[in-house]
Amino acid sequence: NFHLKNQLGDTVNLYSLKSKLIVMYFFFTSCRSTCPIITQNMRNMQRSFLKGGDEISAPDSNIVQFISFSVDPETDSAARLKKYADHYQIDPGNWWLLTGNRDTIYNYAFNELKVDKIDTLTPINPDFIHTTRFVLIDKNFNVRGFYDGTDYASLDKLSKDIGLLMLAVDDNP
């Protein structure tokens, strides 16, 4: 259960998101390669859930929480994340851009999410997480899948998987 600061400067924690599906990824605000593309794709996904989307209709748009972890928290302050969020028109209501203790973020990525096991063709550097993958977490905080945030077919599968998880019967209410 991490405790990190979001783009509004509020301290947030994972376990406050009970009964929500979570889509997360790792980025840094000064990235000029894949991070802007991935951020735009997540923004589009966030908007599709707010509108109901073409693929699925979310009766409660807040059932999906989006999280972006800064992998450069020494540089990415809450104020810098806020500026980034404003630039990409990110709605903070259900999308946190997080910064905080680097060890907390990296330990969560490697020990809980196992991001180093995502793609054996493009290994992730343990000193600097830079991946194009979104991670889908279910309501019980289990990893349900990894999706390429730059590939539309993979994003379509992510949207469909979210829809299926929304419809799933909760065995652990």
Secondary structure, 3 states (H helix, E strand, C coil): CCEEECCCCCEEEHHHHCCCEEEEEEECCCCCCCHHHHHHHHHHHHHHHHHCCCCCCCCCHHHEEEEEEECCCCCCCHHHHHHHHHHCCCCCCCEEEEECCHHHHHHHHHHHCCHHHCCCCCCCECCECCCCEEEEECCCCCEEEEEECCCHHHHHHHHHHHHHHHHCCCCCC
